[in-house]
Amino acid sequence: MAPILELDMYQATAVAALVLLLGRFLVKKIPLLDRYCIPAPVVGGFVYAIVHCIVRSAGIIEISADMTLKNVFMVVFFCSVGFTASFRMLKKGGVQTIMFLGLALGMVVLQNVLGAGLATAFGLDPRLGLATGSIPMVGGHGTAGSFGPLLEDLGVANASVVAIASATFGLVAGCAIGGPVATAKIKKFKLHSAELAGGEGGIEAEDAGRVDSKRFLDAVLALIIAIGFGTIVSMFLGKLMTFPFYIGAMLVGAIIRNVADATKKELPMEEIGVVGGFCLSVFLGLAMIDMKLWQLAELALPLVVMLAAQTVLMFLYANFIVFNVLGRNYDAAVMTTGFCGFGMGATPNAMANMQAVVGQYGPAPTAFMVVPLVGSLFIDFLNATILTGFINFLG
């Protein structure tokens, strides 16, 4: 048995920072990682996890880290997500945004039904199937890193490592199937861009103002206030059913954002996004160094089957439902490739998929407005809500 080295919460965070820097270096040096938009903390974290697994198996050393600060960084990130839930922006996107959001919510439900069903078929806890469902697929690494420990607290063994591994698989699979699906539709129906001139379009950027220290202070204060009041909201919600403990902060953040929109008050949204982004990176770094790869061995076959099934589900759903519902035109084809990206990975994957298609076939302004709106502003919030329902139902 390997001797155990224990890291306190400050040392653990320092190691997470080093893992993040290693990941950034590798992503910069290895084009394949950059092409598939694999997050730097995930890249560095997997290198750490593999090395840790090897030295532990060799009986050299096992590292145990205090994860106290992981929850702090996670709450800040999800609170920043709450601030992006603007109903004004949803209205600006029009009917296509509502339809795309509806399709995404349908996919969330199907992914969880499939995951829970296959887990049950393998004789596993059906809640472990959620760790191959919308937790890592639609939710990505951020949701995987938060709901994994929640499931483990509820008695679901190995949920964290399964969720993180599934999220990494989803990033690659979402890019791999997205392009071919769109290309096939464009060629089959002889589709072409309606925009013969001009750029690709995109979300109308909100005037965030110049980034400065005062705006950063305002952003941090807004997050702290939302998190503080969010703990009270979480306390009351927790009496009704099992919720992730960050849900209160998300709700309060969303309320502050929509009140500000209604009263035409400006919030430092760019700075809130930056703070949330770096907290996500450190949180993922901590989640990755806490991952124990040796726990995956006993789940190898069920995990492979469940992830393969999720890939087939996404292919069929995008190919036969998403494209047809969105209008069977060129923009629909581009949105379909974007759907594959964020439905199995993250919004940057969706953007990368769409950029590849429009670079070859021409601009798709509607797609570049709708997909980021849904992928970055609304789906994380609604996915967390639906997942909470599944966890309580299956529990």
C-alpha positions in Angstrom: 0.0 0.0 0.0 1.4 3.4 -1.0 2.1 6.0 1.6 -0.3 8.9 1.6 0.7 12.6 1.2 -1.9 14.9 2.5 -2.3 18.4 1.0 -4.2 21.2 2.8 -6.7 23.4 1.0 -4.0 26.0 0.1 -1.5 23.4 -1.2 -4.3 21.7 -3.2 -5.3 25.0 -4.8 -1.6 25.6 -5.7 -1.4 22.2 -7.3 -4.6 22.9 -9.2 -3.1 26.1 -10.5 0.0 24.2 -11.7 -2.2 21.7 -13.4 -4.1 24.5 -15.2 -0.8 26.0 -16.4 0.4 22.6 -17.6 -2.9 22.2 -19.5 -2.6 25.6 -21.1 0.9 24.7 -22.3 -0.2 21.4 -23.7 -3.2 22.9 -25.5 -0.9 25.5 -27.1 1.6 22.9 -28.2 -0.8 20.1 -29.4 -3.1 21.4 -32.2 -5.6 18.5 -31.8 -6.5 19.6 -28.3 -7.1 23.2 -29.4 -9.2 22.0 -32.4 -11.5 20.0 -30.2 -11.7 22.8 -27.6 -10.5 20.6 -24.7 -10.4 22.8 -21.6 -6.8 23.4 -20.3 -7.7 22.2 -16.7 -9.0 19.0 -18.1 -5.9 18.4 -20.2 -3.5 19.1 -17.3 -5.8 17.3 -14.9 -5.8 14.1 -16.9 -2.0 14.1 -17.1 -1.9 14.5 -13.3 -4.5 11.8 -12.8 -2.6 9.3 -15.0 0.7 10.0 -13.3 -1.0 9.8 -9.9 -2.6 6.5 -10.9 0.8 5.1 -12.0 2.7 6.1 -8.9 -0.1 4.8 -6.6 -0.2 1.5 -8.5 3.6 1.2 -8.1 3.2 1.7 -4.4 5.3 4.9 -4.5 2.8 7.5 -3.1 -0.9 8.4 -3.0 -1.9 12.0 -2.8 -4.9 13.1 -0.7 -6.0 16.8 -1.2 -8.3 19.0 0.9 -11.1 20.0 -1.4 -12.7 22.7 0.8 -12.0 25.6 -1.6 -13.4 23.7 -4.6 -16.9 24.4 -3.5 -16.2 28.1 -3.1 -14.9 28.4 -6.6 -17.8 26.3 -7.9 -20.5 28.5 -6.2 -18.9 31.7 -7.7 -18.9 30.2 -11.2 -22.5 29.1 -11.0 -23.6 32.4 -9.5 -22.0 34.1 -12.6 -24.1 31.7 -14.8 -27.2 33.0 -13.0 -26.4 36.6 -13.9 -26.5 35.6 -17.6 -30.1 34.3 -17.4 -31.6 37.4 -19.0 -35.2 37.2 -20.3 -34.6 40.3 -22.3 -31.9 38.5 -24.3 -34.1 35.5 -24.7 -36.9 37.7 -26.2 -34.3 39.3 -28.5 -33.5 35.9 -30.0 -37.1 35.4 -31.3 -39.0 32.2 -32.1 -35.9 30.3 -33.3 -34.3 30.8 -29.9 -37.4 29.4 -28.2 -37.5 26.4 -30.6 -33.8 25.7 -30.1 -34.1 25.9 -26.3 -37.1 23.5 -26.5 -35.1 21.0 -28.5 -32.2 21.3 -26.0 -34.5 20.7 -23.1 -35.9 17.6 -24.9 -32.3 16.4 -25.4 -31.6 16.8 -21.7 -34.6 14.6 -20.7 -33.7 11.9 -23.3 -30.0 11.8 -22.3 -31.0 11.2 -18.6 -33.6 8.6 -19.5 -31.1 6.8 -21.6 -28.3 7.0 -19.0 -30.5 5.9 -16.1 -32.1 3.1 -18.2 -28.7 1.6 -19.3 -27.3 1.9 -15.7 -30.3 -0.1 -14.5 -29.8 -2.7 -17.2 -26.2 -3.1 -16.0 -27.3 -3.5 -12.5 -25.9 -0.2 -11.4 -27.5 2.7 -9.5 -29.7 4.5 -12.1 -28.4 7.8 -10.7 -24.9 6.8 -11.9 -26.4 6.8 -15.4 -27.1 10.6 -15.0 -23.3 10.9 -14.8 -23.2 9.8 -18.4 -26.4 11.8 -19.3 -27.0 15.5 -19.4 -24.6 16.2 -16.4 -21.5 15.8 -18.6 -23.1 16.0 -22.1 -25.1 19.2 -22.0 -23.6 20.4 -18.8 -19.9 19.9 -19.7 -17.1 19.7 -17.2 -18.5 22.5 -14.9 -21.7 20.6 -14.2 -19.9 17.3 -14.1 -17.6 18.6 -11.4 -20.5 19.9 -9.3 -23.1 17.2 -9.7 -20.6 14.3 -9.4 -19.8 15.1 -5.7 -23.5 15.7 -5.1 -24.4 12.2 -6.4 -21.5 10.8 -4.3 -22.9 12.5 -1.2 -26.2 10.7 -2.0 -24.4 7.4 -2.0 -23.6 7.0 -5.7 -20.1 5.6 -5.8 -17.6 6.9 -8.5 -20.0 9.5 -9.8 -17.4 12.2 -10.0 -14.8 10.3 -12.0 -17.5 8.9 -14.4 -18.9 12.4 -15.0 -15.6 14.0 -15.7 -14.5 11.2 -18.0 -17.8 11.3 -19.8 -17.6 15.1 -20.3 -14.2 14.7 -21.9 -15.5 12.1 -24.3 -18.4 14.3 -25.1 -16.2 17.2 -26.2 -14.5 15.0 -28.8 -17.6 13.2 -29.9 -19.6 16.4 -30.3 -17.0 17.8 -32.7 -16.6 14.5 -34.5 -20.3 14.1 -35.4 -21.3 17.7 -35.8 -19.5 18.6 -39.0 -20.5 15.5 -40.9 -24.2 15.8 -40.0 -24.4 19.4 -41.3 -22.3 18.7 -44.4 -24.6 15.8 -45.3 -27.7 17.9 -45.0 -26.2 20.8 -47.0 -25.2 18.5 -49.9 -28.4 16.4 -49.8 -30.8 19.3 -49.9 -28.4 21.6 -51.9 -28.6 24.3 -49.3 -26.8 27.6 -49.5 -26.2 30.7 -47.4 -28.9 33.4 -47.8 -26.2 36.0 -46.8 -24.0 36.4 -49.9 -22.2 39.3 -48.3 -21.3 40.4 -44.9 -20.0 38.6 -41.9 -21.3 35.7 -39.9 -23.5 37.6 -37.7 -23.6 36.9 -34.0 -25.1 38.0 -30.8 -25.5 41.7 -30.5 -22.9 42.5 -27.9 -24.0 44.2 -24.8 -22.1 47.4 -24.0 -20.0 46.2 -21.1 -17.8 49.2 -21.0 -14.1 49.2 -20.5 -12.7 46.7 -18.0 -11.3 48.6 -15.1 -10.7 48.0 -11.3 -14.0 49.7 -10.3 -16.1 47.5 -12.5 -14.2 44.5 -11.3 -14.9 45.5 -7.7 -18.6 46.0 -8.6 -18.7 42.5 -10.2 -17.1 40.8 -7.2 -19.5 42.7 -4.8 -22.5 41.7 -6.9 -21.4 38.0 -6.8 -20.7 38.1 -3.1 -24.2 39.6 -2.4 -25.9 37.0 -4.6 -24.0 34.2 -3.0 -24.8 35.4 0.5 -28.5 35.8 -0.1 -28.4 32.6 -2.2 -27.5 30.5 0.8 -30.8 31.6 2.4 -32.7 30.6 -0.8 -30.9 27.2 -0.9 -31.7 26.6 2.7 -35.5 27.0 2.0 -35.3 25.0 -1.2 -33.5 22.2 0.5 -36.5 21.6 2.7 -38.6 20.9 -0.5 -36.2 18.5 -2.3 -32.5 17.8 -3.0 -30.9 20.8 -4.8 -27.2 21.5 -5.6 -26.1 24.0 -2.9 -25.2 26.6 -5.5 -28.8 26.8 -6.9 -29.7 29.6 -4.5 -26.8 31.7 -5.7 -27.8 31.1 -9.4 -31.4 32.1 -8.7 -30.5 35.3 -6.8 -28.0 36.2 -9.6 -30.8 35.7 -12.2 -33.2 37.9 -10.2 -30.6 40.7 -9.9 -29.9 40.5 -13.6 -33.6 40.7 -14.7 -34.4 43.4 -12.2 -31.4 45.4 -13.6 -32.7 44.8 -17.1 -36.2 45.9 -16.2 -34.9 49.1 -14.5 -32.3 49.7 -17.2 -29.5 49.5 -14.7 -26.1 48.5 -16.1 -24.3 45.5 -14.5 -20.6 44.8 -15.1 -21.5 41.6 -17.1 -18.1 41.3 -18.8 -16.3 41.4 -15.5 -18.8 39.0 -13.8 -18.1 36.6 -16.7 -14.3 37.0 -16.2 -14.5 36.3 -12.5 -16.8 33.3 -13.1 -14.5 32.0 -15.8 -11.3 32.0 -13.7 -13.2 30.4 -10.8 -14.4 27.7 -13.2 -10.8 27.0 -14.3 -9.5 26.7 -10.7 -12.6 24.6 -9.7 -12.0 22.3 -12.6 -8.3 22.0 -11.7 -9.3 21.0 -8.2 -11.9 18.5 -9.5 -9.3 16.9 -11.8 -6.6 16.4 -9.1 -9.3 14.8 -7.0 -10.1 12.3 -9.7 -9.1 8.7 -9.0 -8.8 6.9 -12.4 -8.3 3.5 -10.7 -12.0 3.6 -9.7 -13.0 3.4 -13.4 -11.6 -0.1 -13.9 -14.7 -1.9 -12.6 -17.0 0.4 -14.8 -15.1 0.1 -18.1 -17.7 -2.0 -20.1 -20.8 -0.2 -18.8 -19.2 3.2 -19.3 -18.2 2.4 -22.9 -21.7 1.2 -23.8 -23.4 4.1 -22.2 -21.2 6.7 -23.9 -21.6 5.0 -27.3 -25.4 5.1 -26.8 -25.3 8.8 -26.0 -23.4 9.4 -29.2 -25.9 7.5 -31.3 -28.8 9.3 -29.6 -27.2 12.7 -30.4 -26.6 11.7 -34.0 -30.2 10.5 -34.5 -31.8 13.5 -32.6 -29.7 16.1 -34.6 -30.1 14.3 -37.9 -33.9 13.6 -37.8 -35.4 16.1 -35.3 -33.3 19.2 -34.8 -32.7 19.9 -38.5 -36.4 19.3 -39.5 -37.9 21.3 -36.6 -35.6 24.3 -37.2 -36.7 24.7 -40.8 -34.7 22.4 -43.1 -32.7 25.3 -44.5 -29.1 26.4 -44.4 -29.3 28.1 -41.0 -31.0 25.0 -39.7 -28.0 22.8 -40.9 -25.5 25.2 -39.2 -27.6 25.2 -36.0 -27.7 21.4 -36.1 -23.9 21.2 -36.1 -23.9 23.7 -33.2 -26.4 21.6 -31.4 -24.1 18.5 -31.6 -21.3 20.6 -30.1 -23.0 22.0 -27.1 -25.3 19.0 -26.6 -22.3 16.8 -26.0 -19.6 19.2 -25.0 -19.8 23.0 -24.5 -20.8 26.2 -26.3 -17.2 26.7 -27.6 -17.5 23.3 -29.3 -20.7 24.5 -30.9 -19.1 27.7 -32.1 -16.1 25.7 -33.5 -18.4 23.4 -35.3 -20.4 26.2 -36.9 -17.2 28.2 -37.8 -16.0 25.2 -39.7 -19.2 24.9 -41.7 -19.7 28.6 -42.5 -16.0 28.9 -43.4 -16.7 26.5 -46.3 -20.4 27.2 -47.2 -21.0 30.8 -46.2 -22.4 32.9 -43.4 -25.4 31.9 -41.1 -26.3 34.9 -39.0 -29.3 33.4 -37.3 -27.3 30.4 -36.2 -24.6 32.6 -34.7 -27.3 34.5 -32.7 -29.4 31.6 -31.5 -26.9 28.9 -30.5 -24.7 31.1 -28.2 -27.8 32.6 -26.6 -29.1 29.2 -25.6 -25.8 27.5 -25.0 -24.2 30.1 -22.8 -27.2 31.9 -21.2 -30.0 29.4 -20.5 -29.2 25.8 -20.8 -27.0 25.4 -17.7 -29.7 26.9 -15.5 -32.5 24.7 -16.9 -30.3 21.6 -17.1 -29.5 21.9 -13.4 -33.2 22.2 -12.6 -34.2 19.1 -14.7 -31.3 17.1 -13.2 -32.5 18.0 -9.7 -35.9 16.5 -10.6 -34.3 13.3 -11.9 -32.1 12.9 -8.9 -35.1 13.3 -6.5 -37.3 10.9 -8.6 -34.6 8.2 -8.9 -33.5 8.6 -5.3 
